[in-house]
């Protein structure tokens, strides 16, 4: 399984669907399983969740900084 590809898939869905974003905030395991459509082992799910949180944090910071300079 390509974890990086799964992280990218989840990030894309979380960023494009507000209901999924809310689910990810309250129940990240449920959100990941809903997006991917599979029940994964806890260690794999936790790696994906950590990767998604890190990527969204980086993207959010980049977007905020871009807004400061008038770029997005």
PDB file of N, CA, C, O and CB in Angstrom:
ATOM      1  N   UNK A   1       0.842  -1.178   0.000  1.00  0.00           N
ATOM      2  CA  UNK A   1       0.000   0.000   0.000  1.00  0.00           C
ATOM      3  C   UNK A   1       0.888   1.243   0.000  1.00  0.00           C
ATOM      4  O   UNK A   1       1.843   1.337   0.771  1.00  0.00           O
ATOM      5  CB  UNK A   1      -0.958  -0.003   1.219  1.00  0.00           C
ATOM      6  N   UNK A   2       0.565   2.179  -0.862  1.00  0.00           N
ATOM      7  CA  UNK A   2       1.306   3.433  -0.953  1.00  0.00           C
ATOM      8  C   UNK A   2       0.688   4.430   0.028  1.00  0.00           C
ATOM      9  O   UNK A   2      -0.309   5.080  -0.287  1.00  0.00           O
ATOM     10  CB  UNK A   2       1.292   3.997  -2.417  1.00  0.00           C
ATOM     11  N   UNK A   3       1.278   4.545   1.209  1.00  0.00           N
ATOM     12  CA  UNK A   3       0.757   5.408   2.270  1.00  0.00           C
ATOM     13  C   UNK A   3       0.705   6.857   1.809  1.00  0.00           C
ATOM     14  O   UNK A   3      -0.266   7.564   2.080  1.00  0.00           O
ATOM     15  CB  UNK A   3       1.617   5.287   3.536  1.00  0.00           C
ATOM     16  N   UNK A   4       1.754   7.305   1.109  1.00  0.00           N
ATOM     17  CA  UNK A   4       1.792   8.700   0.653  1.00  0.00           C
ATOM     18  C   UNK A   4       0.612   8.998  -0.272  1.00  0.00           C
ATOM     19  O   UNK A   4      -0.004  10.058  -0.163  1.00  0.00           O
ATOM     20  CB  UNK A   4       3.125   8.997  -0.072  1.00  0.00           C
ATOM     21  N   UNK A   5       0.295   8.084  -1.171  1.00  0.00           N
ATOM     22  CA  UNK A   5      -0.838   8.273  -2.072  1.00  0.00           C
ATOM     23  C   UNK A   5      -2.150   8.325  -1.293  1.00  0.00           C
ATOM     24  O   UNK A   5      -3.036   9.117  -1.611  1.00  0.00           O
ATOM     25  CB  UNK A   5      -0.886   7.149  -3.115  1.00  0.00           C
ATOM     26  N   UNK A   6      -2.268   7.478  -0.273  1.00  0.00           N
ATOM     27  CA  UNK A   6      -3.481   7.473   0.555  1.00  0.00           C
ATOM     28  C   UNK A   6      -3.598   8.780   1.327  1.00  0.00           C
ATOM     29  O   UNK A   6      -4.693   9.326   1.461  1.00  0.00           O
ATOM     30  CB  UNK A   6      -3.474   6.274   1.532  1.00  0.00           C
ATOM     31  N   UNK A   7      -2.475   9.286   1.837  1.00  0.00           N
ATOM     32  CA  UNK A   7      -2.480  10.563   2.555  1.00  0.00           C
ATOM     33  C   UNK A   7      -2.948  11.670   1.609  1.00  0.00           C
ATOM     34  O   UNK A   7      -3.797  12.484   1.973  1.00  0.00           O
ATOM     35  CB  UNK A   7      -1.062  10.890   3.130  1.00  0.00           C
ATOM     36  N   UNK A   8      -2.397  11.698   0.404  1.00  0.00           N
ATOM     37  CA  UNK A   8      -2.787  12.715  -0.577  1.00  0.00           C
ATOM     38  C   UNK A   8      -4.276  12.623  -0.913  1.00  0.00           C
ATOM     39  O   UNK A   8      -4.950  13.643  -1.059  1.00  0.00           O
ATOM     40  CB  UNK A   8      -1.952  12.569  -1.855  1.00  0.00           C
ATOM     41  N   UNK A   9      -4.779  11.404  -1.033  1.00  0.00           N
ATOM     42  CA  UNK A   9      -6.196  11.199  -1.328  1.00  0.00           C
ATOM     43  C   UNK A   9      -7.071  11.751  -0.202  1.00  0.00           C
ATOM     44  O   UNK A   9      -8.065  12.433  -0.451  1.00  0.00           O
ATOM     45  CB  UNK A   9      -6.489   9.705  -1.544  1.00  0.00           C
ATOM     46  N   UNK A  10      -6.690  11.449   1.031  1.00  0.00           N
ATOM     47  CA  UNK A  10      -7.467  11.920   2.182  1.00  0.00           C
ATOM     48  C   UNK A  10      -7.378  13.444   2.298  1.00  0.00           C
ATOM     49  O   UNK A  10      -8.390  14.101   2.542  1.00  0.00           O
ATOM     50  CB  UNK A  10      -6.966  11.251   3.487  1.00  0.00           C
ATOM     51  N   UNK A  11      -6.191  14.008   2.128  1.00  0.00           N
ATOM     52  CA  UNK A  11      -6.022  15.462   2.206  1.00  0.00           C
ATOM     53  C   UNK A  11      -6.913  16.145   1.171  1.00  0.00           C
ATOM     54  O   UNK A  11      -7.592  17.123   1.482  1.00  0.00           O
ATOM     55  CB  UNK A  11      -4.536  15.858   1.989  1.00  0.00           C
ATOM     56  N   UNK A  12      -6.910  15.639  -0.039  1.00  0.00           N
ATOM     57  CA  UNK A  12      -7.717  16.222  -1.110  1.00  0.00           C
ATOM     58  C   UNK A  12      -9.196  16.228  -0.739  1.00  0.00           C
ATOM     59  O   UNK A  12      -9.888  17.229  -0.927  1.00  0.00           O
ATOM     60  CB  UNK A  12      -7.507  15.452  -2.418  1.00  0.00           C
ATOM     61  N   UNK A  13      -9.669  15.115  -0.217  1.00  0.00           N
ATOM     62  CA  UNK A  13     -11.091  15.003   0.143  1.00  0.00           C
ATOM     63  C   UNK A  13     -11.432  15.894   1.334  1.00  0.00           C
ATOM     64  O   UNK A  13     -12.480  16.539   1.348  1.00  0.00           O
ATOM     65  CB  UNK A  13     -11.451  13.543   0.464  1.00  0.00           C
ATOM     66  N   UNK A  14     -10.548  15.932   2.333  1.00  0.00           N
ATOM     67  CA  UNK A  14     -10.791  16.760   3.518  1.00  0.00           C
ATOM     68  C   UNK A  14     -10.840  18.242   3.129  1.00  0.00           C
ATOM     69  O   UNK A  14     -11.670  18.998   3.636  1.00  0.00           O
ATOM     70  CB  UNK A  14      -9.691  16.519   4.587  1.00  0.00           C
ATOM     71  N   UNK A  15      -9.955  18.642   2.236  1.00  0.00           N
ATOM     72  CA  UNK A  15      -9.899  20.048   1.841  1.00  0.00           C
ATOM     73  C   UNK A  15     -11.046  20.442   0.910  1.00  0.00           C
ATOM     74  O   UNK A  15     -11.388  21.622   0.835  1.00  0.00           O
ATOM     75  CB  UNK A  15      -8.575  20.340   1.168  1.00  0.00           C
ATOM     76  N   UNK A  16     -11.644  19.490   0.204  1.00  0.00           N
ATOM     77  CA  UNK A  16     -12.685  19.825  -0.762  1.00  0.00           C
ATOM     78  C   UNK A  16     -14.100  19.599  -0.249  1.00  0.00           C
ATOM     79  O   UNK A  16     -15.056  20.086  -0.853  1.00  0.00           O
ATOM     80  CB  UNK A  16     -12.483  19.030  -2.000  1.00  0.00           C
ATOM     81  N   UNK A  17     -14.252  18.869   0.852  1.00  0.00           N
ATOM     82  CA  UNK A  17     -15.590  18.532   1.351  1.00  0.00           C
ATOM     83  C   UNK A  17     -15.724  18.939   2.817  1.00  0.00           C
ATOM     84  O   UNK A  17     -15.157  18.282   3.690  1.00  0.00           O
ATOM     85  CB  UNK A  17     -15.871  17.018   1.185  1.00  0.00           C
ATOM     86  N   UNK A  18     -16.467  20.015   3.100  1.00  0.00           N
ATOM     87  CA  UNK A  18     -16.589  20.497   4.485  1.00  0.00           C
ATOM     88  C   UNK A  18     -17.146  19.455   5.459  1.00  0.00           C
ATOM     89  O   UNK A  18     -16.752  19.436   6.625  1.00  0.00           O
ATOM     90  CB  UNK A  18     -17.471  21.716   4.515  1.00  0.00           C
ATOM     91  N   UNK A  19     -18.049  18.596   5.004  1.00  0.00           N
ATOM     92  CA  UNK A  19     -18.605  17.583   5.910  1.00  0.00           C
ATOM     93  C   UNK A  19     -17.542  16.544   6.281  1.00  0.00           C
ATOM     94  O   UNK A  19     -17.498  16.071   7.416  1.00  0.00           O
ATOM     95  CB  UNK A  19     -19.824  16.889   5.261  1.00  0.00           C
ATOM     96  N   UNK A  20     -16.698  16.198   5.323  1.00  0.00           N
ATOM     97  CA  UNK A  20     -15.599  15.271   5.607  1.00  0.00           C
ATOM     98  C   UNK A  20     -14.572  15.950   6.510  1.00  0.00           C
ATOM     99  O   UNK A  20     -14.012  15.312   7.402  1.00  0.00           O
ATOM    100  CB  UNK A  20     -14.931  14.787   4.291  1.00  0.00           C
ATOM    101  N   UNK A  21     -14.325  17.229   6.287  1.00  0.00           N
ATOM    102  CA  UNK A  21     -13.380  17.973   7.125  1.00  0.00           C
ATOM    103  C   UNK A  21     -13.852  17.969   8.574  1.00  0.00           C
ATOM    104  O   UNK A  21     -13.052  17.781   9.490  1.00  0.00           O
ATOM    105  CB  UNK A  21     -13.218  19.426   6.616  1.00  0.00           C
ATOM    106  N   UNK A  22     -15.145  18.176   8.781  1.00  0.00           N
ATOM    107  CA  UNK A  22     -15.697  18.174  10.135  1.00  0.00           C
ATOM    108  C   UNK A  22     -15.590  16.781  10.752  1.00  0.00           C
ATOM    109  O   UNK A  22     -15.243  16.643  11.925  1.00  0.00           O
ATOM    110  CB  UNK A  22     -17.168  18.644  10.122  1.00  0.00           C
ATOM    111  N   UNK A  23     -15.889  15.751   9.960  1.00  0.00           N
ATOM    112  CA  UNK A  23     -15.762  14.377  10.444  1.00  0.00           C
ATOM    113  C   UNK A  23     -14.312  14.078  10.818  1.00  0.00           C
ATOM    114  O   UNK A  23     -14.052  13.421  11.826  1.00  0.00           O
ATOM    115  CB  UNK A  23     -16.260  13.377   9.378  1.00  0.00           C
ATOM    116  N   UNK A  24     -13.366  14.561  10.004  1.00  0.00           N
ATOM    117  CA  UNK A  24     -11.949  14.319  10.290  1.00  0.00           C
ATOM    118  C   UNK A  24     -11.550  14.975  11.606  1.00  0.00           C
ATOM    119  O   UNK A  24     -10.735  14.427  12.349  1.00  0.00           O
ATOM    120  CB  UNK A  24     -11.066  14.846   9.143  1.00  0.00           C
ATOM    121  N   UNK A  25     -12.116  16.145  11.902  1.00  0.00           N
ATOM    122  CA  UNK A  25     -11.805  16.826  13.170  1.00  0.00           C
ATOM    123  C   UNK A  25     -12.323  16.048  14.369  1.00  0.00           C
ATOM    124  O   UNK A  25     -11.643  15.955  15.391  1.00  0.00           O
ATOM    125  CB  UNK A  25     -12.399  18.232  13.177  1.00  0.00           C
ATOM    126  N   UNK A  26     -13.532  15.483  14.250  1.00  0.00           N
ATOM    127  CA  UNK A  26     -14.160  14.812  15.382  1.00  0.00           C
ATOM    128  C   UNK A  26     -13.864  13.322  15.455  1.00  0.00           C
ATOM    129  O   UNK A  26     -13.815  12.744  16.540  1.00  0.00           O
ATOM    130  CB  UNK A  26     -15.631  15.015  15.326  1.00  0.00           C
ATOM    131  N   UNK A  27     -13.667  12.703  14.294  1.00  0.00           N
ATOM    132  CA  UNK A  27     -13.438  11.253  14.249  1.00  0.00           C
ATOM    133  C   UNK A  27     -12.504  10.928  13.080  1.00  0.00           C
ATOM    134  O   UNK A  27     -12.954  10.435  12.046  1.00  0.00           O
ATOM    135  CB  UNK A  27     -14.792  10.474  14.111  1.00  0.00           C
ATOM    136  N   UNK A  28     -11.203  11.204  13.244  1.00  0.00           N
ATOM    137  CA  UNK A  28     -10.285  11.008  12.120  1.00  0.00           C
ATOM    138  C   UNK A  28     -10.242   9.579  11.595  1.00  0.00           C
ATOM    139  O   UNK A  28     -10.121   9.370  10.388  1.00  0.00           O
ATOM    140  CB  UNK A  28      -8.912  11.417  12.524  1.00  0.00           C
ATOM    141  N   UNK A  29     -10.339   8.605  12.472  1.00  0.00           N
ATOM    142  CA  UNK A  29     -10.309   7.202  12.023  1.00  0.00           C
ATOM    143  C   UNK A  29     -11.515   6.923  11.139  1.00  0.00           C
ATOM    144  O   UNK A  29     -11.378   6.328  10.071  1.00  0.00           O
ATOM    145  CB  UNK A  29     -10.290   6.225  13.237  1.00  0.00           C
ATOM    146  N   UNK A  30     -12.681   7.343  11.571  1.00  0.00           N
ATOM    147  CA  UNK A  30     -13.888   7.143  10.785  1.00  0.00           C
ATOM    148  C   UNK A  30     -13.825   7.853   9.441  1.00  0.00           C
ATOM    149  O   UNK A  30     -14.269   7.317   8.426  1.00  0.00           O
ATOM    150  CB  UNK A  30     -15.091   7.621  11.557  1.00  0.00           C
ATOM    151  N   UNK A  31     -13.274   9.056   9.438  1.00  0.00           N
ATOM    152  CA  UNK A  31     -13.159   9.824   8.192  1.00  0.00           C
ATOM    153  C   UNK A  31     -12.236   9.121   7.208  1.00  0.00           C
ATOM    154  O   UNK A  31     -12.563   8.994   6.028  1.00  0.00           O
ATOM    155  CB  UNK A  31     -12.643  11.246   8.476  1.00  0.00           C
ATOM    156  N   UNK A  32     -11.092   8.667   7.684  1.00  0.00           N
ATOM    157  CA  UNK A  32     -10.132   7.992   6.797  1.00  0.00           C
ATOM    158  C   UNK A  32     -10.736   6.716   6.249  1.00  0.00           C
ATOM    159  O   UNK A  32     -10.612   6.437   5.057  1.00  0.00           O
ATOM    160  CB  UNK A  32      -8.817   7.679   7.541  1.00  0.00           C
ATOM    161  N   UNK A  33     -11.388   5.936   7.099  1.00  0.00           N
ATOM    162  CA  UNK A  33     -11.995   4.689   6.633  1.00  0.00           C
ATOM    163  C   UNK A  33     -13.125   4.968   5.644  1.00  0.00           C
ATOM    164  O   UNK A  33     -13.307   4.213   4.688  1.00  0.00           O
ATOM    165  CB  UNK A  33     -12.523   3.873   7.822  1.00  0.00           C
ATOM    166  N   UNK A  34     -13.887   6.047   5.863  1.00  0.00           N
ATOM    167  CA  UNK A  34     -14.963   6.403   4.936  1.00  0.00           C
ATOM    168  C   UNK A  34     -14.390   6.813   3.579  1.00  0.00           C
ATOM    169  O   UNK A  34     -14.897   6.395   2.538  1.00  0.00           O
ATOM    170  CB  UNK A  34     -15.823   7.544   5.520  1.00  0.00           C
ATOM    171  N   UNK A  35     -13.344   7.623   3.590  1.00  0.00           N
ATOM    172  CA  UNK A  35     -12.742   8.100   2.341  1.00  0.00           C
ATOM    173  C   UNK A  35     -12.115   6.952   1.567  1.00  0.00           C
ATOM    174  O   UNK A  35     -12.311   6.831   0.358  1.00  0.00           O
ATOM    175  CB  UNK A  35     -11.688   9.177   2.627  1.00  0.00           C
ATOM    176  N   UNK A  36     -11.359   6.110   2.263  1.00  0.00           N
ATOM    177  CA  UNK A  36     -10.637   5.030   1.587  1.00  0.00           C
ATOM    178  C   UNK A  36     -11.518   3.808   1.329  1.00  0.00           C
ATOM    179  O   UNK A  36     -11.215   2.987   0.464  1.00  0.00           O
ATOM    180  CB  UNK A  36      -9.432   4.622   2.410  1.00  0.00           C
ATOM    181  N   UNK A  37     -12.603   3.696   2.084  1.00  0.00           N
ATOM    182  CA  UNK A  37     -13.526   2.595   1.870  1.00  0.00           C
ATOM    183  C   UNK A  37     -13.022   1.250   2.360  1.00  0.00           C
ATOM    184  O   UNK A  37     -13.523   0.207   1.942  1.00  0.00           O
ATOM    185  CB  UNK A  37     -13.841   2.496   0.438  1.00  0.00           C
ATOM    186  N   UNK A  38     -12.027   1.269   3.249  1.00  0.00           N
ATOM    187  CA  UNK A  38     -11.491   0.020   3.785  1.00  0.00           C
ATOM    188  C   UNK A  38     -11.217   0.169   5.273  1.00  0.00           C
ATOM    189  O   UNK A  38     -11.016   1.274   5.777  1.00  0.00           O
ATOM    190  CB  UNK A  38     -10.204  -0.389   3.040  1.00  0.00           C
ATOM    191  N   UNK A  39     -11.215  -0.960   5.964  1.00  0.00           N
ATOM    192  CA  UNK A  39     -10.858  -1.006   7.379  1.00  0.00           C
ATOM    193  C   UNK A  39      -9.389  -1.408   7.455  1.00  0.00           C
ATOM    194  O   UNK A  39      -9.031  -2.539   7.129  1.00  0.00           O
ATOM    195  CB  UNK A  39     -11.779  -2.010   8.185  1.00  0.00           C
ATOM    196  N   UNK A  40      -8.553  -0.487   7.883  1.00  0.00           N
ATOM    197  CA  UNK A  40      -7.107  -0.733   7.928  1.00  0.00           C
ATOM    198  C   UNK A  40      -6.645  -0.984   9.361  1.00  0.00           C
ATOM    199  O   UNK A  40      -7.320  -0.586  10.310  1.00  0.00           O
ATOM    200  CB  UNK A  40      -6.337   0.458   7.324  1.00  0.00           C
ATOM    201  N   UNK A  41      -5.499  -1.641   9.519  1.00  0.00           N
ATOM    202  CA  UNK A  41      -4.936  -1.831  10.860  1.00  0.00           C
ATOM    203  C   UNK A  41      -4.667  -0.476  11.528  1.00  0.00           C
ATOM    204  O   UNK A  41      -4.395   0.519  10.857  1.00  0.00           O
ATOM    205  CB  UNK A  41      -3.628  -2.662  10.787  1.00  0.00           C
ATOM    206  N   UNK A  42      -4.749  -0.461  12.852  1.00  0.00           N
ATOM    207  CA  UNK A  42      -4.577   0.782  13.612  1.00  0.00           C
ATOM    208  C   UNK A  42      -3.278   1.515  13.294  1.00  0.00           C
ATOM    209  O   UNK A  42      -3.275   2.740  13.176  1.00  0.00           O
ATOM    210  CB  UNK A  42      -4.626   0.483  15.083  1.00  0.00           C
ATOM    211  N   UNK A  43      -2.174   0.780  13.155  1.00  0.00           N
ATOM    212  CA  UNK A  43      -0.900   1.451  12.897  1.00  0.00           C
ATOM    213  C   UNK A  43      -0.894   2.149  11.539  1.00  0.00           C
ATOM    214  O   UNK A  43      -0.302   3.220  11.401  1.00  0.00           O
ATOM    215  CB  UNK A  43       0.246   0.447  12.968  1.00  0.00           C
ATOM    216  N   UNK A  44      -1.539   1.563  10.545  1.00  0.00           N
ATOM    217  CA  UNK A  44      -1.609   2.173   9.216  1.00  0.00           C
ATOM    218  C   UNK A  44      -2.515   3.403   9.270  1.00  0.00           C
ATOM    219  O   UNK A  44      -2.161   4.461   8.749  1.00  0.00           O
ATOM    220  CB  UNK A  44      -2.132   1.149   8.161  1.00  0.00           C
ATOM    221  N   UNK A  45      -3.679   3.265   9.900  1.00  0.00           N
ATOM    222  CA  UNK A  45      -4.611   4.396  10.046  1.00  0.00           C
ATOM    223  C   UNK A  45      -3.925   5.555  10.758  1.00  0.00           C
ATOM    224  O   UNK A  45      -4.030   6.702  10.323  1.00  0.00           O
ATOM    225  CB  UNK A  45      -5.882   3.968  10.824  1.00  0.00           C
ATOM    226  N   UNK A  46      -3.229   5.263  11.845  1.00  0.00           N
ATOM    227  CA  UNK A  46      -2.569   6.328  12.608  1.00  0.00           C
ATOM    228  C   UNK A  46      -1.482   7.018  11.790  1.00  0.00           C
ATOM    229  O   UNK A  46      -1.310   8.233  11.895  1.00  0.00           O
ATOM    230  CB  UNK A  46      -1.967   5.761  13.892  1.00  0.00           C
ATOM    231  N   UNK A  47      -0.755   6.267  10.984  1.00  0.00           N
ATOM    232  CA  UNK A  47       0.249   6.876  10.101  1.00  0.00           C
ATOM    233  C   UNK A  47      -0.408   7.795   9.078  1.00  0.00           C
ATOM    234  O   UNK A  47       0.099   8.882   8.800  1.00  0.00           O
ATOM    235  CB  UNK A  47       1.066   5.790   9.381  1.00  0.00           C
ATOM    236  N   UNK A  48      -1.519   7.368   8.526  1.00  0.00           N
ATOM    237  CA  UNK A  48      -2.237   8.189   7.545  1.00  0.00           C
ATOM    238  C   UNK A  48      -2.774   9.449   8.217  1.00  0.00           C
ATOM    239  O   UNK A  48      -2.643  10.544   7.671  1.00  0.00           O
ATOM    240  CB  UNK A  48      -3.396   7.387   6.894  1.00  0.00           C
ATOM    241  N   UNK A  49      -3.376   9.304   9.396  1.00  0.00           N
ATOM    242  CA  UNK A  49      -3.914  10.459  10.120  1.00  0.00           C
ATOM    243  C   UNK A  49      -2.809  11.461  10.434  1.00  0.00           C
ATOM    244  O   UNK A  49      -2.985  12.663  10.230  1.00  0.00           O
ATOM    245  CB  UNK A  49      -4.605  10.008  11.420  1.00  0.00           C
ATOM    246  N   UNK A  50      -1.672  10.977  10.927  1.00  0.00           N
ATOM    247  CA  UNK A  50      -0.550  11.874  11.227  1.00  0.00           C
ATOM    248  C   UNK A  50      -0.067  12.591   9.968  1.00  0.00           C
ATOM    249  O   UNK A  50       0.226  13.786  10.001  1.00  0.00           O
ATOM    250  CB  UNK A  50       0.610  11.089  11.864  1.00  0.00           C
ATOM    251  N   UNK A  51       0.014  11.861   8.866  1.00  0.00           N
ATOM    252  CA  UNK A  51       0.447  12.454   7.604  1.00  0.00           C
ATOM    253  C   UNK A  51      -0.528  13.508   7.095  1.00  0.00           C
ATOM    254  O   UNK A  51      -0.119  14.556   6.595  1.00  0.00           O
ATOM    255  CB  UNK A  51       0.622  11.375   6.559  1.00  0.00           C
ATOM    256  N   UNK A  52      -1.822  13.220   7.228  1.00  0.00           N
ATOM    257  CA  UNK A  52      -2.840  14.174   6.791  1.00  0.00           C
ATOM    258  C   UNK A  52      -2.770  15.439   7.644  1.00  0.00           C
ATOM    259  O   UNK A  52      -2.800  16.551   7.115  1.00  0.00           O
ATOM    260  CB  UNK A  52      -4.251  13.544   6.871  1.00  0.00           C
ATOM    261  N   UNK A  53      -2.678  15.270   8.954  1.00  0.00           N
ATOM    262  CA  UNK A  53      -2.597  16.435   9.844  1.00  0.00           C
ATOM    263  C   UNK A  53      -1.367  17.276   9.522  1.00  0.00           C
ATOM    264  O   UNK A  53      -1.443  18.504   9.496  1.00  0.00           O
ATOM    265  CB  UNK A  53      -2.560  15.988  11.320  1.00  0.00           C
ATOM    266  N   UNK A  54      -0.251  16.631   9.282  1.00  0.00           N
ATOM    267  CA  UNK A  54       0.978  17.364   8.951  1.00  0.00           C
ATOM    268  C   UNK A  54       0.821  18.104   7.628  1.00  0.00           C
ATOM    269  O   UNK A  54       1.199  19.270   7.516  1.00  0.00           O
ATOM    270  CB  UNK A  54       2.183  16.402   8.882  1.00  0.00           C
ATOM    271  N   UNK A  55       0.267  17.432   6.636  1.00  0.00           N
ATOM    272  CA  UNK A  55       0.129  18.055   5.314  1.00  0.00           C
ATOM    273  C   UNK A  55      -0.876  19.198   5.342  1.00  0.00           C
ATOM    274  O   UNK A  55      -0.639  20.244   4.736  1.00  0.00           O
ATOM    275  CB  UNK A  55      -0.297  17.015   4.275  1.00  0.00           C
ATOM    276  N   UNK A  56      -1.978  19.017   6.027  1.00  0.00           N
ATOM    277  CA  UNK A  56      -2.972  20.089   6.125  1.00  0.00           C
ATOM    278  C   UNK A  56      -2.378  21.269   6.895  1.00  0.00           C
ATOM    279  O   UNK A  56      -2.620  22.423   6.540  1.00  0.00           O
ATOM    280  CB  UNK A  56      -4.271  19.581   6.819  1.00  0.00           C
ATOM    281  N   UNK A  57      -1.611  20.992   7.935  1.00  0.00           N
ATOM    282  CA  UNK A  57      -0.962  22.068   8.690  1.00  0.00           C
ATOM    283  C   UNK A  57      -0.002  22.858   7.827  1.00  0.00           C
ATOM    284  O   UNK A  57       0.026  24.087   7.898  1.00  0.00           O
ATOM    285  CB  UNK A  57      -0.223  21.504   9.887  1.00  0.00           C
ATOM    286  N   UNK A  58       0.776  22.180   7.022  1.00  0.00           N
ATOM    287  CA  UNK A  58       1.735  22.846   6.131  1.00  0.00           C
ATOM    288  C   UNK A  58       0.978  23.636   5.071  1.00  0.00           C
ATOM    289  O   UNK A  58       1.320  24.788   4.802  1.00  0.00           O
ATOM    290  CB  UNK A  58       2.691  21.810   5.463  1.00  0.00           C
ATOM    291  N   UNK A  59      -0.049  23.035   4.462  1.00  0.00           N
ATOM    292  CA  UNK A  59      -0.832  23.724   3.444  1.00  0.00           C
ATOM    293  C   UNK A  59      -1.546  24.932   4.039  1.00  0.00           C
ATOM    294  O   UNK A  59      -1.626  25.983   3.403  1.00  0.00           O
ATOM    295  CB  UNK A  59      -1.846  22.769   2.810  1.00  0.00           C
ATOM    296  N   UNK A  60      -2.063  24.785   5.255  1.00  0.00           N
ATOM    297  CA  UNK A  60      -2.754  25.895   5.907  1.00  0.00           C
ATOM    298  C   UNK A  60      -1.821  27.049   6.194  1.00  0.00           C
ATOM    299  O   UNK A  60      -2.192  28.210   6.015  1.00  0.00           O
ATOM    300  CB  UNK A  60      -3.397  25.432   7.189  1.00  0.00           C
ATOM    301  N   UNK A  61      -0.615  26.745   6.637  1.00  0.00           N
ATOM    302  CA  UNK A  61       0.387  27.784   6.897  1.00  0.00           C
ATOM    303  C   UNK A  61       0.781  28.461   5.595  1.00  0.00           C
ATOM    304  O   UNK A  61       0.892  29.686   5.547  1.00  0.00           O
ATOM    305  CB  UNK A  61       1.635  27.188   7.592  1.00  0.00           C
ATOM    306  N   UNK A  62       0.991  27.687   4.544  1.00  0.00           N
ATOM    307  CA  UNK A  62       1.382  28.256   3.247  1.00  0.00           C
ATOM    308  C   UNK A  62       0.265  29.162   2.724  1.00  0.00           C
ATOM    309  O   UNK A  62       0.541  30.236   2.189  1.00  0.00           O
ATOM    310  CB  UNK A  62       1.696  27.127   2.216  1.00  0.00           C
ATOM    311  N   UNK A  63      -0.971  28.745   2.873  1.00  0.00           N
ATOM    312  CA  UNK A  63      -2.091  29.568   2.422  1.00  0.00           C
ATOM    313  C   UNK A  63      -2.199  30.855   3.205  1.00  0.00           C
ATOM    314  O   UNK A  63      -2.476  31.911   2.635  1.00  0.00           O
ATOM    315  CB  UNK A  63      -3.382  28.800   2.530  1.00  0.00           C
ATOM    316  N   UNK A  64      -1.982  30.780   4.508  1.00  0.00           N
ATOM    317  CA  UNK A  64      -2.037  31.983   5.340  1.00  0.00           C
ATOM    318  C   UNK A  64      -0.915  32.939   4.981  1.00  0.00           C
ATOM    319  O   UNK A  64      -1.130  34.148   4.904  1.00  0.00           O
ATOM    320  CB  UNK A  64      -1.960  31.617   6.825  1.00  0.00           C
ATOM    321  N   UNK A  65       0.269  32.415   4.763  1.00  0.00           N
ATOM    322  CA  UNK A  65       1.390  33.269   4.373  1.00  0.00           C
ATOM    323  C   UNK A  65       1.158  33.869   3.004  1.00  0.00           C
ATOM    324  O   UNK A  65       1.484  35.034   2.777  1.00  0.00           O
ATOM    325  CB  UNK A  65       2.696  32.483   4.385  1.00  0.00           C
ATOM    326  N   UNK A  66       0.607  33.104   2.098  1.00  0.00           N
ATOM    327  CA  UNK A  66       0.298  33.628   0.764  1.00  0.00           C
ATOM    328  C   UNK A  66      -0.707  34.760   0.861  1.00  0.00           C
ATOM    329  O   UNK A  66      -0.608  35.749   0.135  1.00  0.00           O
ATOM    330  CB  UNK A  66      -0.243  32.515  -0.150  1.00  0.00           C
ATOM    331  N   UNK A  67      -1.683  34.619   1.764  1.00  0.00           N
ATOM    332  CA  UNK A  67      -2.682  35.670   1.960  1.00  0.00           C
ATOM    333  C   UNK A  67      -2.064  36.951   2.485  1.00  0.00           C
ATOM    334  O   UNK A  67      -2.523  38.045   2.155  1.00  0.00           O
ATOM    335  CB  UNK A  67      -3.758  35.197   2.913  1.00  0.00           C
ATOM    336  N   UNK A  68      -1.026  36.826   3.299  1.00  0.00           N
ATOM    337  CA  UNK A  68      -0.349  38.007   3.815  1.00  0.00           C
ATOM    338  C   UNK A  68       0.282  38.835   2.704  1.00  0.00           C
ATOM    339  O   UNK A  68       0.354  40.061   2.781  1.00  0.00           O
ATOM    340  CB  UNK A  68       0.708  37.602   4.817  1.00  0.00           C
ATOM    341  N   UNK A  69       0.731  38.142   1.680  1.00  0.00           N
ATOM    342  CA  UNK A  69       1.427  38.812   0.574  1.00  0.00           C
ATOM    343  C   UNK A  69       0.525  38.991  -0.640  1.00  0.00           C
ATOM    344  O   UNK A  69       0.992  39.405  -1.701  1.00  0.00           O
ATOM    345  CB  UNK A  69       2.667  38.022   0.177  1.00  0.00           C
ATOM    346  N   UNK A  70      -0.763  38.683  -0.497  1.00  0.00           N
ATOM    347  CA  UNK A  70      -1.689  38.846  -1.599  1.00  0.00           C
ATOM    348  C   UNK A  70      -1.659  37.716  -2.599  1.00  0.00           C
ATOM    349  O   UNK A  70      -2.256  37.830  -3.670  1.00  0.00           O
ATOM    350  CB  UNK A  70      -1.411  40.107  -2.290  1.00  0.00           C
ATOM    351  N   UNK A  71      -0.971  36.609  -2.276  1.00  0.00           N
ATOM    352  CA  UNK A  71      -0.879  35.452  -3.178  1.00  0.00           C
ATOM    353  C   UNK A  71      -1.644  34.299  -2.555  1.00  0.00           C
ATOM    354  O   UNK A  71      -1.754  34.202  -1.332  1.00  0.00           O
ATOM    355  CB  UNK A  71       0.613  35.049  -3.451  1.00  0.00           C
ATOM    356  N   UNK A  72      -2.166  33.436  -3.393  1.00  0.00           N
ATOM    357  CA  UNK A  72      -2.768  32.197  -2.908  1.00  0.00           C
ATOM    358  C   UNK A  72      -2.512  31.106  -3.868  1.00  0.00           C
ATOM    359  O   UNK A  72      -2.938  29.973  -3.644  1.00  0.00           O
ATOM    360  CB  UNK A  72      -4.250  32.347  -2.681  1.00  0.00           C
TER     361      UNK A  72
END
